[in-house]
């Protein structure tokens, strides 16, 4: 608390007058970040194909990742202990629409039974690219990632010859 007070330019007594302990301070900071984060919904109307849907999801995650409140929230979340469970749930709830939209997009594009794993892998890669926590969806493992890329590259490109 001494280092926090010094960084804020207040005395430790002042800090304790407003927040009785670190947990209350943590909750106040995290609640402030959550309240400031964008809550805009993705516009998926007029989506032409899988590529268009995934691009819109990518742009939505990009906007989220670029938001200063989201960055601060995720940094604090990644350095937090057990007290952060409720905020991990908030983060998971924030990501849930993206997972649903990706799964819907993969389902509409293909009849393969791996749509849920494909969408989950896509979002995990996207979140990792932006340095954001992945959320609490069950990890499908490296086999699903390999299968996703094998399917993506299995179809020969028009006019492409053998190597």
N, C-alpha and C positions, 0 to 999 in steps of 0.2 A: 504493500500500500504506500510505503514511503516513496518508492520509485514512481508510482503512478501519480502521486501528489506532486512530486517535483516536476514531472513531465507536463502536468497541467498548470503548473504555476500557483498551486494552492498549498496550504498546510495539510498535514495528515489529519489534524483535528477537523478541518473543514470537510475533508473527504469523508471521514467517518460520520460527520453530522448529517450528511446527505445519504450515505450508503453505509449501513452498519457493518457490512462485510464484503468480501470480494464477490461472492455469489450475487448479491443484490446489484453491485456495480456492473457485473457481467451481464445480468439480465437487462438492466437499463440500457446498456450500450447495444446489445443485440436487438432489443425491441426497437430502439431508434433506427438501427440499420434496416430492419424489416419494414418499418413504417415508411422509409424513404425509397425502398426498391420499387422499380417499375412493375406494374401489374397489368400491362397491356396484353390482351389476348392476341393470339396469332390469327390472322385472316387467312383462312384456307379456302375461301370461296373462289371458284374459277381455277382450281388447281388442275393443270393439264395432264401431268404424269408424275411418276415417282420422282424424277429429277427435280421437277418444280416443287413438289411437296417437301423434299429433303432440303432444298435450297431455302425455302421459307422457314423451316425449322432451324436451319443453320443460322439464318439471319436473326431469328428470335433469340437463340442462345447467345449469339454475338452481341446483341443489344444488352442482354442481361449481364454478360461478362464485362462489357465496357462501362457499366454503371459503377460509380465510385462506392455507393452503399453496398452493392452486391460484392464488390471486391473486398471491402473491409469486413463484411459479414463472413465471407468464405475464409478469409485469413484467420479471423478469430475462431471460427468453427474448427479449422484444421489444427489449431493450437490448443483446443479445449479438451478437457477431460470429461468425466461422467456427467458433470453439470450441464453439458451441452446437448443431452439427448432430446430435450423438447425442441431445441433449435434444429437438430438434424431432422426431426419430424416436419418442421416448417419447411426446410429445404426440400425434403422429399415431396411434400405437397406442392411446392412451387414447380418441381420438375415433372410431376405426374401428367399434366396435360401434354407436355412434349413427348413423353413416352407413349401416351395413347395415340397422339397424332401420327407418330412415326410408325407405330404398329398398324394403324388403319391404312397408312400409305403403302406399307409393304404388303398388306393383305389385299388391297385393291390391285396392286401391280402383279401379283403372282399367287398361284394356288399352292405354292410350296408349304409344307407344314412347319417351316422354320421361321415364319414371319415374326413371331414374338422375339426369338433370339436375334434375328437380324436387326430389328428395330432397337433392341437393347444394346447390341454391340455398336450400332451406328451412333447412338447417343452417348455411350461411354467414351468412344473415340473423340467425339465432338467436345464433350465436357473436359476431357483430358487435354485436348488441344488448347482450350481456353484456360486451363489451370483451375477449373472448378471442381468441387467435390462431386463424385459420381451419383450419389444418392443410394438408397437402400434396396434397390431392385436386386433380385438374386442374380449373381454373376453366372453367366452361362459357360464360362471357361474359354480357354484358348481354342478349343476345337471349333466352337461356333465362329470365332473370328476367322480362322483358316477357311472354314466352309463358306463363309460370306464372300471372302475374296476369291475363292476358287469358282464359285458360281458367277461372280461378277466378270471374271476373266475367262470363263469356260467357253462362252459364245465367241466365235471368231468375228473380228471386225470386218465389215464389208471391204473387199479388196485387199485384205491383209493376207500375205502369203506365209508359208512355213518358214521357220527360222533354221 
